[in-house]
Amino acid sequence: MLFINPRSGGGRAGRARLAEVAREHDIEPVVLEPGDDLGALAEDAAADGADVLGMAGGDGSLAVVASIASAHGIPFVCVPAGTRNHFARDLGLDPDDLVGALDAFTDALEASIDLGDVNGRPFLNNVSLGVYGTAVQRDSYRDAKARTLFETAAEALGPSAALPGVRLVDDLGVVHTDPAVILVSNNPYAPRRPARTGMRPVLDSGWLGVLVLSRPGGPPRRPGHVWTARSLNVTASDAVTAGLDGEAVRLDPTVHFAIRPRALRVRVARAV
């Protein structure tokens, strides 16, 4: 079964006639309507015996269906119908070939990859706290994620704190308080753009990637730090707004991150 968000990517799925082509491949398409509960629809499909769940949409929608596929042990197929298609790129998919991605339902290679977890909620790409929304709009974001975050925070924040009352301890035992940016990713991002489309060299390392950027004007310290971890605890004085795979969410003041090793079965077309 393939769920299709017709609004993602400015209507890319419709322009590719994705629902019609899916039917020609004996794949049952479900085109989402305003007000549909994607999670409930995917849960019903899994309970009714779907053997593969796919999603054509942005990273937030992909995460919803992938989490349900993981819970039921069902393979997941990503169709890159979003705007930036971060996860699709990291899988090695051609972000411009929606129809070709459908071959993963039939002539496929399958692998098991990790999922990130924040307070029991899985994520495919990353969870961000602090200055993020401005950064991701920049053209430089995909090529130089860390640098773009650093530069955006320096320009936008000045001496003010983005995450008041937030505290975490890094891998060296250094305590970070009131940082400007916390970015926790499902597997680490490459320090430089690799010679392929994605930014994460692997998706099955069993490690979280963590980036913390200190706020400008704070105590003298290194401006930021990047490390890997199996788990991470962040505490705050109040609930915090976060971006989970690009979608805005509210998290409890105690935030626990963990990695779920090889928790998701993914299929990609054999030709990829």
N, C-alpha and C positions, 0 to 999 in steps of 0.2 A: 504494500500500500504506500502511495506517495501523497503526502500532504503538500499543498501548494499555496503559498501566500501570494495572491495576484498583485499586491501592492508593493512587495519588496523590489528594491532596485529600480523603482520607477516603472514597474510593469514588465520586467524582463521575461517572466514566465509566459505571459500572454503573447508577447511578440515572437517567442520561440514556439508557440502552439504546443506548450509542454503537456497539457492535459490530453490533447488529441494524440500526440505521439506516444504518450504513456499507454493509452488504451491499445494502440497498435502493437505495443510490446507486451500486452497482457498484464499490464500493471494497473491496479485500480487507483485512479487519482481522486483526491478529495480537495476541491478548491475551497479555501476558507472564505467565509462570509463575515461581514462585520458583526462582532459580538460572539463569534464562535469561541469556545474554550478549547484551544489546541491540546492542552494537556489531557483533558477529559476525552477528546476524540481519539488521541493516540492510545490512551489507556484502554478504551473500549476496543480499539482495533487489536491490541495485543491480547486482550482477554478473549476475543473472538477467534483467535488462532492465526493472525497474520504471521507469516514466516519471515518477512523483511519489512522494516519500517524506514521510509525515506522522507526527507524534508527538502523542499525547494523554497528557500527564503533566506533571510538574514541570519547572522550568528545567534541572535537571541532565540529565534524560532528553532534553529538547529539544536540548540542546547536542550530545549523542552522535549523534543522528540527523542534525542539521543539518550536523555536520562531515563526515559520510559523503556526504550529498547534495552538499555543496560540492566534495568531492574528485572526485565523478563528474560534476559539472555538471548535477545533477538538481534540479528545483525542490523546495522544502521547504514543507510546510504545518504550521502551528502550531495545535493544538486546545487551548484553555485548560482542561485538566483538573487542574491543580495547585492548590496552596493560595493562593499569592500571585500567580502568573501575571505576573511582572514583564515578561517578554519579550512576552507577548501584549498586555499593556496598552500597551507602547511601540510595538507594531505598530498600535495603534488598535482592537484587537479588543474585543468585549464579553466580559469574563471569565466571565459567567454564561450565555453562549450557546454551548455545546459543539456542539450539532447544527447551528446556523447556520454554524459555522466549516467544516463539511464541504463547503459550497458552493465553497470554494477549490479543490477537486479538479476542478471542472467549469466553473463560471461565475466565472472568476477574473481579478483584476488581478495582474500580476507586476512585481516590481521587484528590483533587485540591491542588497543592503545589505552593510555591512562585517562582518567578523569580527575579534575580538581574537585575539591569539596570545601564549601564554606558553610559552617553551621548546619551540616547535613544536606546541603543543596549542591548538586553537581554543576560543574562548569567545564566547557570545552576549551576556552581560550584564556581568559583572565578575569580577575576581579580588581577593580581600581577604586581607591579612596583618595580624595583630594582633587587637585587640579588635573583634569583629564579631558573633560568635554571640549575645551578649547584646543587641546593638543591634537586630538584625533581628527580635527577638521583640516589640519595642515597637510600639504602634499608631502612634506618630508617625514611624516610619521612612520610609514611602513619601512622606509630605508634607514632611519636613524631614530628608533623609538626612544631609547634612553635620552639621547641628546635633545630631542624635541621636547620631551617632558621637562627636562632640566631648564631649557630656554623659556618655555611657556610659563612655567612657574615663576621664574625670575622676573619676567615681564609683567605678569598678571597680579602677583601677590604683593610685591613690595615687602614691607616689614610685617605685614599681617599674617596671622596663622590661619591655615586652611582647615586643620583638623585639631581644634582645641581639645585638650584633655585626652588625647590619644597617646598610647605608650606601647612600645614593643622593644624586644631585645634581639639584636642581630647575632650572627654566628660567631662573632668575636666577643660577645658578652657586653657590647656597647648598648646602652639604653638610648632609644630615640623617643623624644617627647615632642608632641605637636608638629609632626612632619608636614611638609607640603604635599607630598605624594607617596602613596604606598601602592605598588602594583605587584600582585601575586599571580603568576601564570602557571597553567598546566603544562609543565616542562619549561625549561629555560629558553629564553630568546637568545639568538646568536648575537655576539657583540658587534659583528659586522654582517651586512647582508650577504648570505651565502649565495653560491652559484646556482640558485634555483628560485622558484617563485615565492616560497614561504620564508618565515623568519624563525621558526623553531626547527633545528636540525633533525630532532627526533621527537616522537610523541609517546615513547614507551620507556623513558629512562627511570621512572619511578621517583622523580624529584620535582618539587615546585621550584619555579624561579621567583626570586623576591628582589624588588627594587625599592629603595627608600630614598627620597629626596628631602633634605633638610630645608626648612623655610629660610629665605633670604633675611638677613638682619638678625639672625639668632646668634647664639654663642659661637665662638670660633670653632669650626669642625670641618671635616671633609664635607663637600656639598651633597654627596650621595654615596650609596653603597649598594652593591649587587651581590647576591649569594644564592645558594640553593639550600633547600630544606625538605625534610619529609613532612614536617608540620610547622605551624606558626600560630602563635596567639597574639592577638591585638586587643587591647582594652581601651575603652573610651568612657568619658563622663556621661555620655548620652547615646542614644541610637544614632547611627551614622548613615549618610546616604552613600551608596556605592554604585558603580557600574559593573554589572555582571554580564559578561559577554555582550557589552554594549547597551544593556537594558538597565534603567534606573531601578534600584531596589533599596529598601531600608533594612539595615542589619542591627541586631541587638548590640548593646554596648560591649559585650564580650564576644569577640569574633575569633573562631577557631578555623584555621585552614589545614587541610590535609590532602594527601594524594591517594587516589584509589588506583593501585597498579593494575594495568591491563583489564580494566573494568568494562570496556566497551568494544564490542566486535564491530569493525567497520569493513565495508566492502567498497572497492574501487574497481572501475572497469579494467579489464586485463590489459588494454592498450595503453593505459596511463603510464 
